[in-house]
Amino acid sequence: MRRGTVQYLVCSAILVLMSGCGLFVYEQRAPWRDEAERTCLSSGVVKVTPWVEPAKEISGPGACGMLQPFRLSAFADGTVGLTSRATLACPIIPVIDGWIEEVVQPAAQLYFGSRVTELRAGSYSCRSVNNRAGGPRSEHSFGNAMDVMAFRFADGRELTVERGWRGASRDQDFLREVFVGSCARFTTVLGPGSDAEHYNHFHIDLARHARGRSICKPILKFEPRLPAYLAAGGQLSTRPGPVATAPQAPYGSGFAPRPQGLAATGQPLMLGVPGGGDEIGDLIDEQGVVDAPESAPMRPPAPVRR
């Protein structure tokens, strides 16, 4: 009996020591995430359709997951398909819809005279920022982020972020117009030049940063044309019907599937977090990236990781 008591006490002491050393960590989701989901769900802004389907709750591992995931095969009332289904939480879905309808489509009409009909994009993934061991959770872990790698247009054109960012001038202008519009609607936007991981896609999310800051990288000197175009009456001539369910196999070289207002002046728009001090600290702590100008060297091709 005495021997058993001694073993019990020894084991209890070991467990306490292990807990104190941080070997037992009970990771919890930040309360605001579930609150934001419940608010969005109760508002009814996201409706179940043939292209937006509810899925079972995702809980874990760790803090990963969401109360009510949605599986999407298309955005914007079914008019813009996806090469592979996306899994997202309620709050970011209407923001992406608005970005597509109010930025992406007018920009596509302005620069190419055509509509965007499909995106190659990535969504939910339970992992750390840039897959760094021991790093903070990526917003992808909560269905609160999307990566956009490529756009397909109604005229058959296919434009990837990787090729177009430093490609033909019209391709560059379209992607920068879309990037600027992203920074006006999402709290984090990262693109080519922000760090080595984002050379081939835009990362957009609705993270809540310290003191209500937004992060938009890289810093661009770009004069948006979209506000003047819209002010002059530029608009899409017609709105097509819903697209078919997203294909499950590759169909083009750039689209192999993989598992708050714009500046209205004529002055160049400078985007990004000012250098130095707390801003850079927040950028590193919360997003796992460092301040980098657009001219930063591009990383050689590698799989999309963020």
N, C-alpha and C positions, 0 to 999 in steps of 0.2 A: 504493500500500500504506500509505504513511504517512498519506495523507488519510483512508483508511478507518479506520485506528486512532484518529485524532483524533476522528472522528465517533462511533465506538463509545464512547470515553471520555466525550465530551460527553453522549451519550444516557444512559449509566450514571449520570453525576452528576445529571442531571435527574431520573431515576427515584428515586434516593436522596433527593433534596430533596423530591420529591412525597410519598414515603413518610413522611419525617420530618414533613411538614406535615399528615399525617393524611388525605391524599387516597386512600390505599389502606388500607382498613380491612377486616380479615378477622374478621367477627363470628362468634363461636362460642356455641353453646348451653351454658348452665351444666351442668356434669357431673351435678349432682343430678337434673336432669330425666330424662335417659336412665336413670339408676340407679333412680329411682322407677318409671318405666315398666316396666323389666325385672323389678323386684320384683313389681309388680302382675300382670304377664303370667304370671310363673312360678307365682303363687299360684292361678291359675285362678278368681279371684273374678268375673271378667267372662267370661261364656259366650256363645258364638255362638248366636243364636236368630233367628227370623224378623224380630225387631225390633232386633236388635243384630248388625250385619254388619261384619266386618273390611274395611279398605280398604288401599290401597297406602301405603307410607311417604311422608311429606311431608318433604322436605328443602329448605329455603330457600323464598324468597330470604333471604339472611342467616341468622340463627339460627332463623328460624321453622320450625315443623314438629314432627313426632313420629315415633317409631319405628314404632308400630303404631296408626294411627287407627282409630276405630270410628265407623260411621255408624248413628245411632239414629233409629228412627221412634217409639219409646215407651220409657218408664222403668217401673220397679217391676214387673218380670215381665210387661211388656206391658199393664199396666192403665191407664197414663196416657200418652195419645198426644201427639204434637207436630204443630203445624200445618205445620211444615217440618222436614226431617231435620236432626239435629245431628251435627256432627263433633267428637269429643272423644277425649282420651287416656284410657288405662285408669284411672289413679289417681282421677280425679274421678267416674267413673261410679257406683261403689258408694256414694260419699258422697251423691250426689244421690238415688240410690234410697232410702237410709236416711232422708234428710231428707223425702222425699215420704211415705214410709210411717209415719214416727214423728212428724212435725210437721204437714205439709200436710194429710194426710187426717184425722187426729184434729181439727185445727183446723176443717176444713171441716164435719165432723160436729157439732162443738161450736157453731159459729156459724150454720150454715145447714141442718144436718140432712141433708146431701147429700155426695156424693163429688166430688172433682176428677177429671175424665176427660180433660182435655187442657190443655196449656200452649202459650202462644206464647212462644218463646224464641229467642235467638241464641247462636251458639257460635264455632267457629274462624274467625279472621280475622287475617291477617298484617299487623299495623299497630302503631303506637305507641299509648301510653295516650291516649285521647280524640283520636286522630289528630293529635297535636301534632308538627309537624315537628321532627326531631332528638331527640324525647323517648324515654324507655325503652320497650322492647317491652311491649305489653299481654299479660296472661296468656292472652288469646284467641289470641295468636300461637303458643301451645304446646298448644292444646286443653285448657287447664287452667282454664277459666272458662266461665260461662254467664250470659247475661242473661235475666231472666224479666220479660216485659211484661204477661202476662195469664193468667187462670185461667178454665177453663170447667168447669161442674159438671153432674152427672148430671141435675139438674132443669131444665137449659136455661139457668141463670144464667150470665152472662158478666161477669167483673170484671177491669178493667184496673187496673194499679198507678197510672196517671196519674189516673183518675177516682176510684178508691176511696180513695186515701191521705188525701184531704180530703173524702171523700164522706159517705155515710150512716154513722152510728156503728157499725153492725154490720160494714160493709165496712172501715172504719178498723181496728176491733179484729181482724178476721181477718188483714189485711195486717200489722199490727204483731205479732201472734202468730207469723206465719210469719217475719217479719223477725228477731224475737228467737231463734227456733229456728235460723235461718240462722247467726246470730252464734255459736251454740254449736257449729257443725259445720264452718264454713269459716274460713279464715284472713283473708279479706277479704270484707266485705259492705258494699256501698254502695247507698243508696236515696235517695228524694226528700229534699232538704235537705242531702245530703252535699256536693253541688256542683251547678253549673248543668246538667251533662250527665246527671244521674241523676234528673231530675224525673219520668220516666215508666217506670222499670224498676228491678228489683233486680239488682245485679251481685254474683255469688258466685264465689269462686275459692279455690285452694289454694296461693297464692304463699308463698314462704318469706321472711319478713321478718327484719330484723336483730334479734338477741337473742331470737328465737322469739316475737316479738310478733304479735298479731292486730289487725286494723283493722276496726272496726264503726261506720259512720257513716250517719245522724246520731245524735247523742246523744238517746235517748228516755227519757221518764219514763212508763213503762207497767207496769201490774201484770198479768203473765201469768195467764191462767185455766187454761191447758192442764195444768200439773202437777197441780193439784187435781182437775181433771176426770178425768185418767187414774188418779190415786190412788183416786178414788171408784168406779173400775170402768168409766168411760166408754171405749167402744171402738167400732169399726166392727162392725155387725151381720153383714155378709157381705163376702166378697172376690170381686169379679167376675172373669170370665175376661179374657183379653187383648183389647185394643181392636183395631179394624181399622187397617190401615196409614194413616198420617196423610194427610189430603187435601192436594192440591196447589193448591187454589183457595180463595179466601175463602168463608166461609159465614156470617159474622156481623160485626156492626159493630166488635166489639172484637178480632177474630181474623184480620185479613188477614195472611197469612204474610209474613215479612221474612227478603230475603237478609241445749265438748264437753259437756255437759248443760245443761238449762234451770235457771233459778233456781227453787227449790222453796218459797221463802218467800212470805208474803203481802205483803211490802214492795215498793214500787215498784222497778223494775229500771232502773238507769242504765247505758246502753251508750255506748261510744265511747272514743276515745283521749284521755287527759287532755291539757289544753292546755299549750303551752309547751315550750321546750327541744327535746331530741332527738326526742320523739315526733312533733312537727309536722314536723321535718326529715325523718324517715323517711317520713311520710305524703306529703310533697311529692315527695321523691326517688323513692320506690318506686311510688306510685300516681298521681302527677300531680294530686292534689287538695289542697284546703286545708281546715282545720278550719272547720266551719260548723254552727250549731244547726239544729234541725228547723224553726225559724221563718224560716229564710232564704227570701227571695222566690224564687218559682218562675220558671224561665225560660219565655218564650213557646214554644209548640209548635215543635219542630224534629225532624228525624230522629234516631233512636237512633244514637249514635256510639260508645259504649264497647264 
